Amino acid sequence: MRRLRLQVQRIGPHFRTVLISGEAGTGKELVARALYSTGQDAGGPLVTCRATRLEDILVECEAGAGSADAINRLMKMSRRGTLFLEGIHQMALAAQGRLLHLLRRHELAQARLPVPMRMDLRMIASTREDLKILVSAGRFRQELYQRLATVEMTVPPLRERMEDLPELASHFLRRFALLYGKNVHEIDYEAMERMRSYRWPGNVRELEDVLHKSVMQSEGWVLQSGDLPSFTENGAKQSTGGLGGSARLQDVVEQHVLQVLKDCGGNKLRAAEVLGISRSTLYRMLGAGAPLATVD
C-alpha cells in the first residue's frame, strides 16, 4: 500500500488516463479520488459515471440530439476535472465501439481549437476483471484497452496484505463506536485471530460491514469473538467462486474457461491444452452465442 500511495503521488499531478484494477471491495474508488485530489485540476469536479450508465447514454446518443447533448454535458462537467468510469469491464462490445468513436471525435474536435480553448479530458477507469484477458477472449476492444491503460494501477486484495488488517479493523471500530455512542475501543485476541484466519473475499468493504454490525451488537469496551458474525457462509460462497449451489452448468463452465485463460496469461493454445479441447472449440466457446459471464 505504501507503493500504491507513492504511485498516486507520482502520477496524480500529470496523468490523462489511468486504469485501476482490483477485486470488488478493495478500494478502487478511493484510489481514484486520491488521484483526482492530487492532480493539477483538483479544483474541477470529479464526475463519476458507471460504465453501464454510460452505455445507456451512448445507445441513446444514436437515437437523437437530446442524448447527444447529455454526452456533451458529461464532457463539459468534467472540464478541468476528472471523469471516473466505474466498472468498465461490464461494458458491452458495441458500447465500447461507441465510446471509442466518442473519444476519437473529441480528440479531433479539440485538435482544431486554439490551445487556450482546448478541453482536456482526464479519465480514470476501474475494473474487477483483467482486461488483457478479456481482450484475448474477444470480450474487450484492444484499442480501448490501450487508451485506458496508459497508466495501470492494481489494488491488492485484503488477503494479500493481512498486515494491514489490525489497523483497518481499529479504524472501523473507532468510527462505528463514535457513530453509535459505544464504549468499545479494543478488539480482543481471539476476535482478531478469527479475522486473520478469514480470506475476506469481499475485501475491505466486507471488513467494514463486519465491524459495523459487530459494534452495533457489542456491549462491553472490548469487541469479543462472539460479537463477530459466522464466516462459514461467506467462505462457502468463496470456495464455489461466488456462484452458489444452484449455479447453472453453463455459468460454471464459462467461469472455468475464463479462469483457465487467465491462468495461461491469455494464451489460447495453452488454455485449450489445459482444458483438453481443440483450439477451434475454445474459439467457439469464447465467441459463439451469448458472451461469457464476467466474474465479479
C-alpha positions in Angstrom: 0.0 0.0 0.0 3.0 2.3 0.5 4.0 1.6 -3.1 0.4 2.3 -4.2 0.4 5.6 -2.3 3.7 6.7 -3.8 2.3 5.8 -7.3 -0.7 8.0 -6.6 1.6 10.9 -5.6 3.8 10.5 -8.6 1.0 10.0 -11.2 -1.7 12.3 -9.8 -0.4 15.7 -11.0 0.3 14.5 -14.6 -2.0 11.8 -15.7 -4.6 11.9 -18.5 -5.8 8.3 -18.4 -5.4 5.7 -15.7 -6.8 2.1 -15.4 -7.3 0.9 -11.8 -7.9 -2.9 -11.4 -8.7 -4.9 -8.3 -11.3 -7.2 -6.8 -14.6 -5.9 -5.5 -14.3 -4.1 -2.3 -10.6 -3.4 -2.5 -11.0 0.4 -2.6 -10.6 1.3 -6.3 -12.9 4.4 -5.9 -10.7 5.6 -3.0 -7.6 5.4 -5.2 -9.5 7.2 -8.0 -10.4 10.0 -5.5 -6.8 10.2 -4.3 -5.5 10.5 -7.9 -8.1 13.3 -8.5 -7.3 15.2 -5.4 -3.5 15.2 -6.1 -4.0 16.3 -9.7 -3.3 19.7 -11.1 -7.0 20.0 -11.9 -8.3 19.1 -8.4 -10.3 22.4 -8.4 -12.6 21.0 -11.0 -15.2 18.3 -10.5 -14.8 14.5 -10.2 -17.6 13.2 -12.3 -18.4 9.5 -11.5 -20.3 7.5 -14.1 -20.9 3.8 -14.0 -19.9 2.2 -17.3 -23.3 0.6 -17.6 -25.0 4.0 -17.3 -22.6 5.4 -19.9 -23.5 2.5 -22.1 -27.2 3.6 -21.9 -26.2 7.2 -22.7 -24.2 6.1 -25.7 -27.1 4.0 -27.0 -29.5 6.9 -26.6 -26.9 9.1 -28.3 -27.5 7.4 -31.6 -31.3 7.9 -31.2 -31.4 11.7 -31.2 -29.7 15.0 -30.5 -31.1 15.2 -27.0 -29.0 12.3 -25.9 -26.0 13.8 -27.7 -26.5 16.8 -25.5 -26.2 14.5 -22.5 -22.8 13.4 -23.7 -21.7 17.0 -24.3 -22.8 17.9 -20.8 -20.8 14.9 -19.4 -17.7 16.2 -21.2 -18.3 19.8 -20.0 -18.9 18.7 -16.4 -15.5 17.1 -16.3 -13.8 20.1 -17.8 -10.7 20.9 -15.8 -11.7 17.9 -13.6 -11.8 14.1 -14.0 -14.2 11.6 -15.4 -14.3 8.3 -13.4 -15.8 5.4 -15.4 -16.7 2.7 -12.8 -16.8 -1.0 -13.8 -15.5 -0.6 -17.4 -15.3 -4.4 -17.7 -19.1 -4.5 -17.7 -19.5 -2.5 -20.9 -20.7 -4.5 -24.0 -18.6 -4.7 -27.1 -21.0 -2.5 -29.1 -20.9 0.2 -26.4 -17.1 0.0 -26.3 -17.1 0.8 -30.0 -19.4 3.8 -29.4 -17.1 5.0 -26.6 -14.1 4.8 -28.9 -15.9 6.7 -31.6 -16.8 9.4 -29.0 -13.1 9.7 -27.8 -11.8 9.9 -31.3 -14.4 12.6 -32.2 -13.5 14.5 -29.0 -9.8 14.4 -29.9 -10.4 15.6 -33.4 -12.6 18.5 -32.2 -10.0 19.6 -29.7 -7.2 19.4 -32.2 -9.0 22.1 -34.3 -9.2 24.6 -31.5 -6.5 27.0 -30.3 -4.6 25.6 -27.3 -6.1 28.0 -24.8 -9.6 26.8 -25.8 -8.9 23.1 -25.7 -10.8 21.0 -23.2 -8.6 18.2 -21.9 -10.4 15.1 -20.7 -8.8 13.3 -17.8 -10.2 9.8 -17.3 -9.9 7.1 -14.7 -11.5 3.7 -15.3 -11.9 0.9 -12.8 -12.3 -2.8 -13.5 -12.7 -6.0 -11.5 -11.6 -8.1 -14.4 -8.2 -8.4 -16.1 -8.8 -6.5 -19.3 -5.8 -8.1 -21.1 -7.6 -11.5 -20.6 -10.9 -10.1 -21.9 -9.1 -8.7 -24.9 -7.6 -12.1 -25.6 -11.0 -13.6 -25.2 -12.5 -11.1 -27.7 -14.6 -9.6 -24.9 -12.9 -6.2 -24.8 -11.6 -4.0 -27.6 -7.8 -3.8 -27.9 -7.8 -0.1 -28.9 -10.0 0.9 -26.0 -7.8 -1.0 -23.5 -4.7 0.7 -24.9 -6.3 4.1 -24.5 -7.5 3.4 -20.9 -4.3 1.6 -19.7 -1.8 4.4 -20.4 -1.1 4.0 -16.7 -2.2 0.9 -14.9 -2.6 0.6 -11.1 -3.6 -2.6 -9.2 -5.2 -2.5 -5.7 -4.2 -5.8 -3.9 -6.9 -7.8 -2.2 -7.0 -7.8 1.6 -5.8 -11.4 1.9 -2.5 -10.4 0.3 -1.9 -7.5 2.8 -3.2 -9.0 6.1 -0.6 -7.0 8.0 -3.0 -4.0 7.3 -6.0 -5.8 8.9 -5.4 -4.7 12.6 -5.1 -1.1 11.6 -8.1 -1.2 9.3 -10.2 -3.0 11.9 -9.2 -0.5 14.6 -10.1 2.4 12.2 -13.6 1.0 11.6 -14.0 0.1 15.3 -13.4 3.8 16.2 -15.6 5.1 13.5 -18.6 3.0 14.4 -18.1 3.3 18.1 -18.4 7.0 17.7 -21.3 6.8 15.4 -23.4 4.6 17.8 -22.1 6.1 21.1 -20.5 2.8 22.1 -17.6 2.4 24.7 -16.0 -0.4 22.7 -12.4 0.7 21.8 -10.4 -2.6 21.6 -10.6 -5.9 19.8 -9.7 -9.0 21.9 -7.0 -11.5 20.7 -9.5 -14.3 19.8 -11.6 -12.0 17.7 -8.6 -10.6 15.8 -7.3 -14.1 15.2 -10.6 -15.1 13.7 -10.4 -12.2 11.4 -6.8 -13.0 10.5 -7.8 -16.6 9.5 -10.5 -15.5 7.2 -9.7 -14.8 3.5 -12.1 -11.8 3.1 -13.5 -12.4 -0.4 -15.3 -9.1 -0.1 -12.1 -7.4 0.9 -12.0 -4.1 2.9 -15.7 -3.4 2.1 -16.6 -6.7 3.8 -14.4 -6.0 6.8 -16.1 -2.6 7.2 -19.5 -4.3 7.1 -18.5 -6.9 9.6 -17.2 -4.3 12.1 -20.3 -2.2 11.5 -22.6 -5.0 12.6 -20.3 -6.2 15.4 -20.0 -2.8 17.0 -23.8 -2.3 16.9 -24.4 -5.5 19.0 -21.3 -5.2 21.3 -22.0 -4.4 25.0 -18.6 -4.0 26.7 -15.5 -2.0 26.0 -13.7 -4.9 24.2 -15.1 -6.4 21.0 -15.3 -10.2 21.6 -15.1 -13.1 19.2 -18.8 -13.7 19.9 -19.7 -10.3 18.6 -18.4 -11.3 15.1 -20.7 -13.0 12.6 -20.0 -16.5 11.4 -17.7 -16.5 8.4 -18.6 -20.0 7.2 -21.3 -19.0 4.8 -19.2 -16.4 3.0 -16.3 -18.9 2.9 -18.5 -21.5 1.3 -19.5 -18.9 -1.4 -15.9 -18.1 -2.0 -15.0 -21.8 -2.4 -17.6 -22.1 -5.2 -16.4 -19.0 -7.0 -19.3 -17.0 -5.7 -21.8 -18.9 -7.8 -23.7 -20.7 -5.0 -25.0 -24.2 -5.0 -27.8 -23.6 -7.6 -25.5 -22.2 -10.3 -26.3 -23.3 -13.9 -23.8 -25.7 -15.5 -23.2 -23.2 -18.3 -22.2 -20.5 -15.8 -19.7 -22.8 -14.1 -18.2 -23.8 -17.5 -17.9 -20.2 -18.6 -16.2 -19.1 -15.4 -13.9 -22.1 -15.5 -12.8 -21.3 -19.1 -12.2 -17.7 -18.3 -10.1 -18.6 -15.2 -8.0 -21.1 -17.2 -7.4 -18.5 -19.9 -6.4 -16.0 -17.2 -4.0 -18.6 -15.6 -2.4 -19.1 -19.0 -1.8 -15.4 -19.5 -4.3 -15.1 -22.3 -2.6 -17.8 -24.4 -5.5 -19.6 -26.2 -3.4 -22.5 -27.4 -2.1 -23.2 -23.9 -5.6 -22.8 -22.4 -7.0 -25.3 -24.9 -4.4 -27.8 -24.0 -5.1 -27.4 -20.2 -8.8 -27.8 -20.9 -8.3 -30.8 -23.1 -10.2 -29.3 -26.1 -9.1 -28.2 -29.5 -8.3 -24.5 -30.1 -11.2 -24.2 -32.5 -13.6 -25.5 -29.8 -12.2 -22.9 -27.4 -12.7 -20.2 -30.0 -16.3 -21.2 -30.4 -16.8 -21.2 -26.6 -15.4 -17.7 -26.5 -17.2 -16.3 -29.5 -20.4 -18.2 -30.1 -23.8 -17.3 -28.6 -24.1 -15.1 -25.5 -20.8 -13.7 -24.2 -19.1 -15.4 -21.3 -20.3 -14.1 -18.0 -17.9 -11.9 -16.1 -16.8 -12.8 -12.6 -17.4 -10.0 -10.0 
